[in-house]
């Protein structure tokens, strides 16, 4: 039987079991994992039980409670499923995260029902990224079924990494598993979208700035120091940087320029009180060409200059002061030499299944893939979802997933795993050849 016929068998198995796959995803969506507060151990327990019904043992790795609390969350249990396919070969990890941002307002469908209308499932994490718990699990199941049916001589291992802190940076998810030596795969694929394979992404600096003034009664404001006025002055200086950032362009297709956003502001005690303390949190996206250390240094310099200007001419007791806390420094993802087999296989099968070329690009997001790359593990981003984050409504109301994208992405992943675990594929060092392996351009974002 030819490799092409095995691809067809994988496709047929996925079609036959697709209703079961959809029900699996619905069950995952129906258990909330809002982060914050990040009480995600219960979802990991549910996932463990569901995987057990498929014959999979999910190893549970609970992060110690004191670490989780210091991190700002409630509970984290990460999962690994290990499936050996034969001696030698590579270990391929498939990573998706179960934590999500809270639903917010504006939903026309219940955020945790997993309702299906006209072939589309609605709900938080249907696209990012409980969908790929489903994609990766059923691709693995299909591969095992076809191997058993045909007694295929495959070599290598597949691991499912289901983690729960991507929204907080991944350090207690994949970062924790890797740093504690629980896994070290050779290649990895992380949750993504179906119409492109992503090989590079932005970095991200997140900081918390607390502005201290002095509370006072609003009837006698001159007896206080308005922390909000100081914060506004600093914010204006920070937002002015975006004009400069727009002049800096990345060479990676899919990534444009750096930018800064302030996503949360809180402070004050009452309407009739001059606010004594105001805190805001900023998010600075870092393009792959930038030096993260220099980026942070520049932000601190802008803030320092704004404070000098604001305090100029004021008596010492009328001046503001600040505290700055770094919350996250996520490095940008640069393509690693060695990700070629992943890119080539996904592009090949994506074109075959979707009927169009699957480009290799960068993304302005930051993801957990960087944590693997920092340890020398080549990885890409690919999974179930539409063409863009915008279309998915990720982090917005009415997040959704076209179920045909789920079906087709599962087939692409299953076929890709078959290629990577097939000895003939290994012997070519990942370079496609022959009728079953046409060559595609990897684009500007590829190794």
N, C-alpha and C positions, 0 to 999 in steps of 0.2 A: 504494500500500500504506500502511495506517495505522500510526501509532506502536505501537498495540497488537499488530499483526501482527509488527512488528519485535521487540517483546518476546518473542513466542512463538518467533520464529526463534532468538533468543539462547538461550532455554531449551532448545530442541531441540538446538542445537549443543553446549551444555554436557552434556546427557544423552548424546549420541552419543559424546563424548570423555571421559566421566567415568572410565572404567577407566584411561585414560591419565593423567588427573589424579591419581588415587589412587596410581598407580605413581610419578609424579613426587614426590609427598609422601613416599612410603616411602623413595625414594632420598635425600631430604634428611634424613630422620630417622635413617637408618642411618649417617650420618657424625657422630660426636659433636662437640659444640661447648661442652663444659663451661667455664664462666667463673666463677671461675678454674679452670684457668690461662689460659684465653682464647687458645688457639692456633687462631684461627678463619680464617686465610687459606686453609687447605686446603678448607674448606667453601665459601668464596667461589669458589674455582677450580672445584669440582664444579658449583656453581650456574651459573657462567658457561658451562660445557660443556653442561649440560642446556638452558639457555636458547638456546644456539647451535643445538641440534637443532630448535628451533622457529623458527629464522630470526631470532633476536634477538641483537643485539650488546650485551653487558653491558660498559659502561665500568668498568674497575677503578681504584679510588682507594686504594692502599695508604697507610696512615698511617705516617710515618717510624718506624723501629724504636726510636729513642731516646725519642720521644714515647710510644710504646706501653709501653716498659719503665718509664718514669717513672710511667705511669698504673697500673702493676701488672699488665699483661697481657703476652701473648707476641707475638701478631700480629693485625692487623686489616686487612682489605681490604674496603672498602665498594663497593657496586655501584649503578650507575644504568643503566636501560634507558630510552631516549627514543623515543617513537613519535608522530610528527606526524600529525594527521588533517585539516588544512586551515588556511588562513590565518586570522588573527584568533582569537577565542575565548580560553579560559583554559587554563592549564597545570595539570593535576590530578596531584598526586603520590600514590602508594599506597606506604605504608611498612610494612615488617615487619622484625623483627629475628631473626637466626639464632642468637644466643648464648643459652645456657641455664644454669640453675644445675645443679650436679652431681646425679646421680640420687638419691643417698642410699640408705637401706635400706628394706626392706619391699615390694619389687616382687614381684608374682606373674607378671608378663610381662617378658621382656627389655627393658630401657629403650631399646635402640637397634636393635630388630628391625623395628619397624613392623608387628607382628602384628595381624591383623584377626580378631575374633571377634564373631559375631552383629551385623555391621554397624558395629562400633566398632573404631577403630584405637588401639592402645596404644603408648606410647613417649614419651620426653622430647621436648618441643616439638611434639607432635601438635596440641595446642591453643594453645600460646603459644610462638612464633608462626610456626613453619615452615609450619603450616597455611595461613597467609595469604600466604606465598610462592606457594603453590598457588592459593588463592582469587584473588589479584590477577593472577597470570600468565594463568590460564585465562579470567578475565573479559575481560582485554585481548585474548586470542586470539579469543574469541567475537565481540567487537565488531569486530575487524578483518575477520573472516570475513564477518560480516553486511554491513559497509560495502562490501566488495568485491563481494559477491553482488548487492547492490541499488544499487550506485553511489551510496551516500548522500552528501549534501553536508554533512559534519560540519566543525566548526571548533574548533581548539584542539589541545592535546597531552596525552598521558598519559605519566607517568614512573613507573617502578618503582624504589623506593629500598629496597634490601636491605642492612641494616646489622648491625653485630656487637658492640655494647657497651651495649645497653639495660640489662643487669643491673648495669652500673657507672655508669649515669646518662646515657648517650647522647652525652656531650660529644665522643667520638672517632668517633661514628657520624653521625647527622643533624647534630649540632652542628658537627662538623668539615666536613662537606660544605657546609653553609650558610655558615659563617664564611669558608671559602676560596673562595666564589663559584662553586662547581660547579653550584649549582642555586638557583632562587628561584621556586617554583611560586606560583600564585594561590590554590589550594585544596589540601587534603590530607585523605586518609583513612588512619588507622593501624589496625593489627591489633587486633581486639577480639572481641566475642561477638555471636551472631546475633540475640538476642532483645531487644536494646536498642541505641540509639545514644547514645554517651556524649559529652557536650559540656563536662564539667568534671571535674577530678580534684584530689586532694590534692597538696600539695607534700611534700617530704621533706628533712629535715636528718639527715645521718649524721656522726657524730663518733667519733674514737678517743681514748680516755682511758688514759694510762699512769700507773700509780701506782708510785712509787719508795719502797722501804723499805731494808732492809739484810739481806742473807742471814746466816744463822747456823745452827749445828748445832741440830737439834731437841732435843738433850739439854740445851742451855743457851740456851733461846729468849730470855732476857732480854738477851742480847748482840746481838740483832738487832732489826729493826723489820719486823713482819709486814705486807707490802704487801697481802696478801689481806684481812686484817682491815680495812685502810683502804679497799680497794675495796668490800667488803661494806657498810661504813658509807655510802659515797657512793651505792652502788646502792640502798640502802634509801631514801635521800632522793630519788633520781630516780624510783623506782617509786611513791613516795607522791604524786608529781605527777599520776599517772593519775586519782586521785580528784577532783582539781581539774579536770582536762581533761574529765571526764565531765559536768561542769556547763556546758560550752561547747558549744553546738549550732550546726551549720551550717544555713543556709537552703536549701542545695542538696539536692534529692531524691537519695538514694543515698549521701550523705555524712553521717555522724553527728557525731563529735566528734574532737578531737585525741587522740593516744595515743603512748606511748613504749614501745619494746621494746629490750632488750639481746640481740643475736643471737649474739654471740661473745665468749668469755672465754678467755684463755690466760695462763699464767705459771708460775713456780716451776721448780725444777730436779729435785727428787726428793722422795720421801715423807718422808724424814728431814731435810729442810732447810726452815728458815723461808724462805718465798718473799720474794725481794728485789724482784721486779718482777712486776706483774700488769697486763695490758692488756685492756680491753673495748671493744666497739664498739656504739654505740647508734644507734637509728633512731627519729626523732621525726616523725610524720606531721603535716602542717600543713594545716588546712582552708583553703578559699579566702578566708575572711574574715580570717585572721590575717596579721600583719606578720612575714615571715621573720626580719628583723633583730631584732625584739623577742623572737621565739621563741628564737633562739640566745643572746641576751643573758640571758634568763631561765634557760636551762640552765646557762650558765656561773656565774650567781649562785648557783644551787642547789648546784653542785659546790663553789664557793668557800666557802659557808657550812658545808657538810659537813666540809670540810678543817679549817676553824677550830675546829669543835666537836671533831673527832677529836684534833686536836693540843693542845687546851686542857689545860694542866697537865703536859704532857710536856716533858722537856728537849729542847733543839734537836736533839741527835743522835738522839733517839727519835721524831722527827716524820716524817710522810710528806710527799712533795711530788709534784706531778703535771705531766704534759705533756698538752696538749689539741691535737688536730689535727682540723680540719674535713676530712672526706672528700668530702662532697657537699652542695650546696644546690640542690635541684630546686624551682623555683617551682611553685605550683599553677597549674592550667589554668583560666582564666576564659573563658567563651564570647566570641568576637569577633563583632561585627556583620559579616555577610557569610557566616557559616556556614549561614544559612537554606536556601539551595538544596541543600546537602549533607543537612541534617537532613530536609528535606521529601521529597527524592527517596528516601532510604533508608527513611523511614517508609512512604511510599506503596508502594514495591515490597516492603518487608518484610511489610506487611499482605497484599499480594496473594499472595506466595509462601508465607508461613507461616500465613496464615489467622487472624492475630491482630494486635492493635495493637502496634506497636513503640514503647515509651516512650522519651522523651529524659530522661536522668538524669546524675548525677555518679557517680564511683567513688572509693573510698578509696585506690586504687592511685595511683602516679605513673607517667607514661609519657613517651616521646620527643615526643609531640605538643606539649608545652609549648615545646620548642625551636623549633618552627615558629611557634607563637603569639607567642613573644617577638620574632619578626621580622615580625609583622603578618600572618602567613599563617593564615587561618581553617582550622580542622580539626576533625574528629570521629574517634571511635574506633568501628569496626565491622568485623566479620569473622566467620570461621568459629569456632564453639564453642557450648557450651551456654548456659544462662541465666546462670550465675554462675561465678566463679573456683572456688568450692568444688566444684561439680559437675565441673569440668574436671580436678580433681586437679593443677592447675598448681603447681609447686614441691613436689609430694608424690609418693609412690609411685603407680605405675599411672596416670600422666597419660593422658588418653584423649580421643578425638574421635569423635562420632557422624558417620558419613560422610554421612548425609542432611543434617546441618547444613552440612557442607562444600559439598555440591551446591547447596543452597538459598541459602547466603550468596554463592556465586559468581554465581548468577543475579541476586541483588539488586545486587551490585556492577556487573555488566555492564549491567543496565538503568539504573542510576544514571549510569554513564559516558555511555550513549547520551543520556540527558536533558541532561546538562551540556554535551555537545558539539553538541547539536542547535540550530541557529540560532533556531528558534521559542522554545526554552527561554530562550536568552539575551535575546531581545527582551522577555521578561516580567520581567527582572531577578530571576529566580529565584522568582517568585510563581506557584504552580500555578494553573491555570485549566482549565475544560472537563472533559469526561467522563473523560479519561485522567489528570487531575491533581486528585483530590479533596484537600481541605484537611484537615490534621490539627493538633491541638494540639501545640505543641512542648514543653510542660511547663516546669517551673520552671528546668531547667538550660540552656535554649536562649537564643540571642540574640534 
